[in-house]
C-alpha cells in the first residue's frame, strides 16, 4: 500500500515566490486587522467619551438644580416661621379686621422677593381656601386640582410638613412664561396642629436657564419628575406630557447614576436627583457620535491600500534579495559536491528539474556531513566530559535539609547526654537554618520573625558570654500580622557590630505596637550611638534610596519594605552619641 501524500500546495514553488506570498499574506492580514481593531477601538472610545461627558454635564446641571431647590425650600421655611404669617393663619376669620394683617404679610412678601426674579406668586391657604394671594396668580382648575391631590394624601411627605414640588407646569394666558409650584403644610409650634398651608409658584424661565446649558442642535434633553411627566424638553410641545415609554423603560432598568448606554440607534445618559427625585435625560443620536468617524474610516482604508501596495513592493524586493544569494550559494555548493565525485569543479552541472532551492541545498548539505562528522564526535565527547564534571559538582553539594536533619539528631543526642546548654544552641541553630531554607519570598508572621531573633541572640549570647541581653515587648495583637522576611535580624546584627563594639555589655529591646493603623517595630540599643552628623547622613541616604555609606543590610531591609508596601514605609533612625540608637520600622497592618 502506498503511503498517502500530505497536501503541500507550494511544494514545487520557488523560495522567492514562497517568501513573497507569505509576506504578502501576512502584511495584508496585519494591515486589515490593525485598521479594523483601531477603528473599532476609536469608535468605542469616542462613544465612552461622549457618554461620560454627557453624564458629567447632566450631573452638574442636576446639582445646580438641587442647589436652587434647596434655596426655595429655605425660602418656604423663612415664610413658615414668620410671626405675621402665623398670626394671619391662626387669627384669620374673613372679617375686614384681617385687612391690616394681610397688608403686613404682603409687605413682608414684597421685601422677601424684592431681590429675586424667580418667584411668580405666594399663596396662603386655610381650610383649603385662599386667604392671601401675592404676586401674579392665575387660577387654573387643573393646576389647583393637582395641588389639592398632593395635599390630601394622608401619608404624603406634605402631611409631614416637608416642602414638596407639584411637578406640574401651568401655562399663564397671554404670557409665554410658565410656572410650577411648591407646597408646605404649616403647623402650630405648640400644639403641632395644622394652621394652614402655603403655595409658592416659581417661574419656569429660571428652570429653562439651567437646562438650556445642555441644549444643542442634534441632541435632546428632558427634565422629568418621578411620575414621568416632562417638566422641560428641547421640544416645547412635550412639556406637560408623559415621557416616551421607551426612555422610561431604560430609566427603570438602571441605577440612580448610570453611564451612557446604547439603545438602538441612540445613546441615553441620565441622572436622578436624590433631592427632588427628578431625572435629567440626554438623548444623542448614534449617527451624531459615529458620524465624524466615517472620514477616519476612509482614511484608514486609503492608508491600508497605500501601505499594502508599498509593502508588497518591498516584499518582492526583499524576497529577491534573500533568494538571489541563496540560489548562487546552492549552485556553488552543488559544484563542490560534484567535484567530490570526481567531477571537474568547473564542469557544467546536470540540469535540475525542480526549482525548490531548499531541497537542493539539503541534498548538497548531506554530502558535506561526512566531512564534519568527526567534528561532531569531538563536540559530543567534550559535552560528555562537561556533563560528568557537573554531576561531580552536584554530588559534592551539601543538601540544606540533610544538614538540618543532622543538626536535629545532634540536638537530641546532646539532650540524652544531658548537655542541655549545647543542645539549646544546636536547637537555635536548627531553627535559624529551617527559617532560612524556607521560601524567603513569602511573608511571615511577626511571631516567627521574633522567634528567629531569639535563636540568633541565643547563639550570640553564648558567643559573647551573656553580656548582651535581649528584651521583647511586642503587643500580642500584632504577633499574627504578616511582614517581610528577614526584617529584624540585619538590624539586630547592626546593633551588635556597631553599637557594642566599644562596650563589654549592653541591652537590646524590641518593641512592637499599633499606631494610627500602622505597625511600629522598634529596635533599641544602649550602645555607643551616633553623632548628629552621622545620623543625618544615614537618614538622608535612606530617603534617597541609595546605598551611600549605609550598610548593605540596612539598605536592603529598607528597600525591600518600600518595594513591598510603598515609599511611605521603611526605616528611620534616632540616636544620641554615647546613649544608644533606636531604629523605627513602619509597616502596614497586614493580616
Number of C-alpha atoms within 10 A of each C-alpha: 3 4 5 6 6 6 7 7 7 11 13 13 13 15 22 22 15 16 18 20 16 12 19 20 12 11 19 19 13 14 19 16 12 14 18 15 12 14 17 14 12 15 19 14 12 16 19 15 14 17 24 15 15 22 23 16 17 23 20 12 19 24 15 14 20 18 13 15 17 15 12 18 20 13 14 21 15 11 20 19 14 12 11 17 22 20 13 23 24 15 11 16 12 9 7 7 10 14 13 11 17 19 12 14 22 19 12 16 17 13 11 13 16 10 8 9 11 16 19 22 20 24 17 21 18 19 11 12 10 14 18 17 16 17 15 11 13 14 9 12 9 10 17 13 11 14 19 12 10 18 21 12 11 10 9 13 15 20 19 13 15 16 21 20 21 20 23 21 22 21 17 15 9 6 7 9 14 16 22 20 23 21 25 24 21 29 21 14 11 6 8 9 10 17 20 24 23 22 23 23 25 21 20 22 15 17 18 15 10 14 22 15 11 17 14 11 6 10 15 17 23 24 25 25 23 13 12 19 21 26 26 24 22 19 10 10 10 16 19 19 15 15 20 12 10 10 15 15 10 15 20 10 8 12 12 14 14 16 19 23 15 16 14 8 10 17 23 25 29 29 27 23 18 12 13 17 14 23 24 24 23 23 20 23 18 16 14 13 18 16 12 12 17 13 11 15 16 11 13 19 16 12 14 19 15 12 15 19 15 11 17 19 13 15 20 17 13 15 18 17 12 13 17 13 11 17 19 12 14 21 17 15 19 21 21 18 19 20 14 13 9 8 14 13 15 11 10 10 13 9 6 8 6 12 14 18 21 14 14 17 17 11 15 20 15 11 16 14 12 10 10 10 10 11 11 12 11 11 11 12 11 12 12 12 12 12 12 12 12 12 11 11 10 11 10 9 8 9 10 13 12 10 14 19 13 12 18 18 13 16 23 17 13 17 15 11 10 11 13 14 12 15 21 18 19 21 21 22 21 20 18 18 17 16 17 14 11 9 10 12 8 10 14 17 17 23 16 16 20 17 15 23 23 19 20 19 23 20 19 18 16 14 11 12 11 15 15 21 15 18 13 14 12 20 11 11 10 19 16 14 16 20 23 20 22 20 20 22 20 18 19 22 17 15 25 19 11 13 23 20 12 10 12 11 15 18 17 23 17 21 16 21 16 17 10 7 9 14 19 19 22 22 21 23 26 21 26 21 22 21 12 13 8 14 19 14 14 22 15 15 16 22 14 10 14 14 16 14 12 16 13 13 17 20 22 18 22 22 20 16 24 17 12 12 14 13 13 11 19 21 22 18 18 16 21 16 14 13 13 21 23 20 19 19 21 20 24 18 16 13 9
